[in-house]
Amino acid sequence: MVIARIRHMRCASELRQEWRYNNEHYIVLAHIILTLTGIPYADWVRKHIFEPIGMDSATNDSHDAARTGRRTDGFVRSGLDRRQKGSMGIARGIGWWTESDGMWCLGPGGIAMSAKDGVSLDSFFLERRG
């Protein structure tokens, strides 16, 4: 859906004239990987990034994260009264961030990982800097 519409997007300014945050290029990257390899982006990332550097529990696949209990959902607090000391209000979940499974936008999405996997990822980048 995003890929089909991207050709019709107009530039907000001339190239390199104004900085604007944009994640569409990551959506395109994920689509390119699927198109060229025939491997879904989440599987490609697992095989070529997570596994080689020892990230055993990491995933960017919302289905995998939900199935394994590693997916987190946001929450909000209602009834919070800042005038009363200790008032925390009532926490309630707001659910998954999209009504779909989120697979269409894994490119700019996040990674669910353990602290150990975070150390593996940091070590991977730090070793290549030095």
ABEGO torsion letter per residue (X at the ends): XAAAAAAABBBABBBGABBBBBAAAAAAAAAAAAAAAGBBAAAAAAAAAAAAAGBAABBABAAAAAAAGABBBBBBBBGBBAABBGBAEBBBBAEBABABAGAAAAAABBBBBBAAAAAAAAAAAAAAAX
